[in-house]
Amino acid sequence: MRTIRKPKLTEIPAIKQLLDNAAEGGAVLRRPLMELYENVRDFYTYADEEGVGGCCALHIDTVDLAEVRSLVVRPNLRGQGIGKALLGACLEEARALHIARVYCLTRSPAFFGKNGFAEVDKHELPHKVFNDCVRCSLFPDCDEIAMVRPIDPSEMFVADPRADACGVIGFLGFGNMGAAIAKGLLAARMITPGRIRVYDVAEDKRAEAAALGMDVAPSPEAMAAGCETIILAVKPQTMAEALAPLQTALDPNTRVISIAAGISTAYIQSLLGSHVRVIRVMPNTPAMVSTGAAGIAASDNCTESDVEAARRIFNAIGVAEQVPETMIDAVTALSGSGPAYFFYMTECLVDAAVAQGMDRGQATRLAAQTLLGAGRLLDQTGEPASVLRERVTSKGGTTAAALESFRKNGFDRVIAEGVAAAAARSRELGR
């Protein structure tokens, strides 16, 4: 997954290697491994299928001044806007922290100049800024240029190297899931509000989009005009009626992304034309809090850039995995319906704790936090669930007793049969 985010602790050695390689050419200062661990919260990373491909840090010096440092992009990734996006992530964090000025010490003034920095005399910066300089091989004959950028609280920084991949995004429907996707794109700084165009039959939904600064269209045809990407966020049972106005209004180059459950790419092409490039997505409700999980399936005529655009959109509100369309029913059974499984298990845990004499409110809060914490451990450590489970399970202990009881009562079989039932029902409902 190609994304800009805060790094995981397991990625610190890769960040150090990236910095060390750049330091050989004098581009940045070397950083000791322990310093990187201590300052991991300063960093943003760009990660792709090969691992960490870029990094940048925002280091706070005073109440109104911070430094952008350690900006490096892997050589084979340069020229793709990744450095600008990493810088954008740091500047957005500075804005959120109400930092008035950001500075850098650089040998690449042209890059920073294009991004709003202006050269200043080094003596204008506080003395503590230069504490790191003694570690530089060029000290005291430094040839780096000091540059400063003011941060306007009203600015919006786009922190996505492929923000233009989706172009103008149209939303046909602005219900709970459509609004969640649009808000997620804004929160991820992937797009500006003016590049989102919305049409919904409900006046209150159109007003909600307008309040967010989005372009509200008076009709489906007007929404479609000039959009590179259109997201179909209408109910499955109204799909045919909703798409009727687009049959003649859709630009041949527009990609269509559908989040309607049970609606195949072939069905949408039967309504809009076989030439239309359609991506079918199965999201889930945690997308409403930007922690969704989505399966993506593309029609045969989709290009890699179409799939990449869909990935960018749904990675902004969680994670997205590309699968063959034949696997969408399995995705529905796993992650589409999956939140309900965890909610049900949480209900059972709370009831079991109450049966042991606990207060229901306390039990609910502890169970919810346990679910959240376990998910974060699984995500942030990158280790298999089985390994994390084994670490919690001491031989002869309380966890081992519970797990043994689960096994004896067929917990594995119950889960497998439930997922199979959901997948079968998804196939029955599909068209």
N, C-alpha and C positions, 0 to 999 in steps of 0.2 A: 504494500500500500504506500503510494507516494503522498507524503503529507509533511507539513511543518507543525511541530509540536514540541512540548517539553521533553527532554530526554529521559530515558530509563537509566537507572544506576548501572545496569549491565552494559550500557552503551558508552560509558565513560572511557574505557580503554580505546574504543574506536575513535572517539572525539580526540583523545590525546594523539593518536597516530595521525589523524588528519591535520592537527595543529603542528605536530613535529615535521611532517612532510612540507607544509607551507613555510615553516620557520627556516628550513634549509635554504630557501630562496630569499629570506629576509622579509617575507610578506607579513608575518605576525610574530609575536613573542612566544617562546616556548612556555608551557605551563606545567608545573609539577603535577603528578597524578593526584596526590592528596589535595592539592589546591582545587583541582577540578571536581573532586568529590565534595569538598566543602562548599563550593560555589555552583553546584549543579543547578540550583534554582535560577541562576543568572541566564542559563543557556536556552536557546531554541535549536532544534535540529531539523534537517531535511532528511527523511528516510525514504528509501526506495527498496526494490527487491534485493539489491546488493548490500543493504545495510545503511549506515550513516553516510550521507553524501554531502552534507554541509552543516555548518554550525555558525552561531553568532550569539554573543552574550550582551546583556545589559547590566552593567555594574554600577550600583548607586554609590555616589561619593558624598553628596550632601543632600539636604532636604529639597533642593531645587535643581540638582545637577547630577547627571549620570553619564557614564561612558559606554559607547558601543565599541566592543572589542572582539577579537578572535573571530572575525568574519572570514570564513573559508568555504569554498565550494570545490568538490572533487573535480579534477581537470576535465574528465569526460562529460561533466554536467554543466560546464560553463556556457554562457550565452543563451540560457533558457529562462532567465528571469528569477532564478532561485536565490541568488544573492540579494536581489531587490526585495524578494518576499521575506527572506530571513530578517533583513533590516526592517521591513515593515512590521514584522511581529514584535521586534524590540521597541520600535517607536510607538506602536499601539499600547504596549505595556507601560511605557513611559507616560503616555497620555492618560491611561487609566489611573496611574499613581499620582497624577497632577504634578509631574516633574516639568519644570519650565524650560529647561535647556538640556540638550544632549550633545556631547562632543565626541570626537574621535581623534586619534593620532594615527596618521595613515601615509602610505606611499602611493595611494590611489585616489588623489584628489578629484580626478574627473568623475569617477563613479559617485563619490559622496556629493560632489557639486550638483550632479543631475538629480539628486534626491534631497535637495533643499539645504545642504550644508554650505557654510561660507568660511573661508580661511580667516583665522585670527592669529594674533601674536600669542605665542605660547605663554608669555608672562601674564596674559589676561586670565589664565586658568589658575585655580588654587594650587598651592605648593604640593599638597598631598596627592594630586593627580600624577605626579612624577615618581612616586614611590617605587613603581615597577621598573623604572628606567635603569637602575643600577644592574639589573640582570641582563640587559641588552648588550650584545657584543660591540655595538657602536658607541656605547656610553663612554665619554660624555659628548661625543661628536654626532649627535642624533640628526638624521636628515628627514625625520617624519614631519609631516605638516599637521598643525592643529587646526581643526575645523569644528564649527559649532552650528547647531540647528535649533531654533526655537520650536517649541511644541504648542500648537494652538489647541485648546481643549475641544474645539468644535471639529477638528480634523478627523477624517476617517482613513485609516491605513489599511490597504488590501494586502493581506499576508498570505497570498496563495500564488505560487509561480505559474499556475495554469488557469488563472481566473478568466482569461479570455477564451478558454476552450469551450465554454458553454454559451458565450455570446449573451445576447438579450434572452432572458428566460421568461416564457409565458406560463401562467397558471390558469388552466381551465378548471375552476373550482378552488375555493379557498376555505374549505372546512378544516377540521382539526389537524389532519395529516398534511394537507397542502400548506396551511399556515405554519405548521411546525417545520416543514422543509424550508420555506422561505425565511423564516426567522433564524433557522440554523445557519443558512448561507450568510446572512447579515452578521450573526454573532461570530462566525468563523472568519469574518473580514474577507470573504471570497468574492463578494460582489457589492456594489453600491445599490441603494434602494431604487434609484432611477432606472436601473437595468433589469428590474423585475416588473413585468406587466401582468395584471390580474383581471380576470373576468369571473364573476360569480352571480348567479341569479338572485342571491339574497342581498338586499341593500345593506344590512348590518355587516356582512362580510366584506363588501366593497369599501365600506367606511373604515373597517379595521385595516385593510391594506393601505388605504389613503393616509391614515394616521401614521403609518410606518414610513411614509414617503415614497411608496411604490406608485407606479403608473397604473391607474385604474382605467380599463377600457370599457366603452359603452356596449360592446357586443363581442361575441366570440370571434367574429371576422376581424374586428379591430385589434383584438388581443393577439391574433396570429400574425398580423402584418409585421414583417421585419424581425420576427423571432427566430433565432438559430435553434432554440430548444423550447419545446412545449411539454409541460407536465400535465398529464390527464389525472386530475384529482377529484373525479366525480364518482358517485356510487355506481357499482357494476350494473345495477338494474336500469340506470338512466344513460348508459354509455352510448347506445345507438342514437338516442334523441339528442344528446349533447354534442355528438360528433357531426351531426347532419350539416350544421352551418359551415364546418371546416372542409367539407368535401371539395368545394371550389375555391376556398380562401387560403388553403395551405400552400406555402411556398415549397417547391420540389426539393429544396436543399434543407428544409427544416427537419430535425430529428424529433421523434415523438417518444416520450417516456410515460408509461402507464403504471400507476400504482394500484389499479383496480384489481381486487382479488378475483381469481378465477377467469380473468379475461386474457385470452391468448394473443400473441402477436399476430397470428393468422386472422383472428376475428377482427382486430383493429384494421389490418390491411384490407379485409373484405369490405370495410366501411369507408376507408380513406383512399384505397388504391394499393395495388401490390408493390408499387415502386417506393412507397413510404417506408422509411427506416424506423423500426419500432423497437424499443427496449422495454421489456417487462420487468418490473421491480416488485419484490415482495418485502415491504418494510415491516416494522412492528411499532407498537405504541411507545416504547421508550425513546423513539425519535422525537417525541414531544418534549423531552428534556435533554436532547442532543446526545443520547447514549443508545441510539438504535442499532439494529443489525438487519442488513438487507441483502437479499439475493438478487442478482442481476442476470437476466437472460436476453440475448440480442437476437433479432431476426437475421436470417442468412445474409441479407444485403447490407447489414450495418458495417461500418468501418471501425478500425481500432480507435479513431478519434471520437466516434460516437460512444463507444464503450468507456473510453477515458473520461468523457464529459459526464456520463452517468456516475462513474466512480467518484469523481470530484464532488458532485452534488451530494451523494449519500454518505461519503466519508466526512462531509461537513457536519452531519448529524449522527455520527457513530462510525460503524464499519460497514463495508460493502464487499461482497464476494461474488465473482462472476461464476455462473454455473450454466450448463445446458438447460434449455427450457424444459426438458423432460425431468429435471431435478427440482423444478419450482415447487412441486407438491411436497417434496421432502423438506425443502426450505420452509414452506408454510408450516409443516408439522413440527419442525425444529425451532426456528426462531420466530416465525410469524405467530404461532400459538404459544411459543415457549414462555413468554412472560406470565401467562395464566398458570402454567405449571408451577413456577416459582412462587407466585402469589398463593396458590393452593397449599403448597408445602409450608409456606410461612403461616397460613391459617392453622394447619395441623400442628406445627411447632408451638404456636401460641396456645392452642387448646390443650396440648399435652402439658405445657408449663402451668397453665391454670389448674389442671387436674392435680399437679404436684403442690398446689397451694399458692402460686404466685398471683400477684395483681395483674389483671389483663392489660392495663395500660403499660406497665413496666415490661411485661413479657413481649408486647407488640413492639416497643421501642428497641428492646434487645434483639429480637428476631430480625427486625428490619435492618439494624446496623450490622448484624452478623452476615446477612445476605449481601449487603453493600460491600463490607470488608472482604468477604471471600471472593467476590467478583473482581475487586480491585487487585487483590493478591494475584489472582489468575492472570489478569491483564498485564500488570506491571512487572511481575517477575519473569514472565515468559516461560514458566515451567509448566509441565503437564499437570492436569488436575490430580492424577494418580500420585505424583510425587508430593504435592502439597498435602493431599489426604494422608499419606503415610507419615509425614512429619508431625501431623496432629495426633496420630494414633500410637499411643504407647502400649506395648504388650501388656495385656492384663488390666488395662486402664478403662476409664469410663467411655471414651470414644470407641474403643475396640468392642466393648459390650454392646453399644448401640448399633454399630455397623454389623456385628454378627447377627443381631436380631433382625436387622433389615434384610440380610441375605437369606436367613431362614424363612422369612415371610415373603420371599419372592420379589423384593424391591426392583431388581434388574428386569424381571419379566413384566412387572406392572408398567414400568417406564417404556419398555420396548413395545408392548401392546398398545399403549396410549398413543405413542408417536405413529405407529402403523395405522391406527384407527383415524387419526387426524389426516394422514396422507391419503388414505382411501377416500375419506369424505371430500377432500380437496379435489381429487380426480373426478368424483361424482358431480361436483358443482361447476367444474370447469367448462368453458366453451371457447 
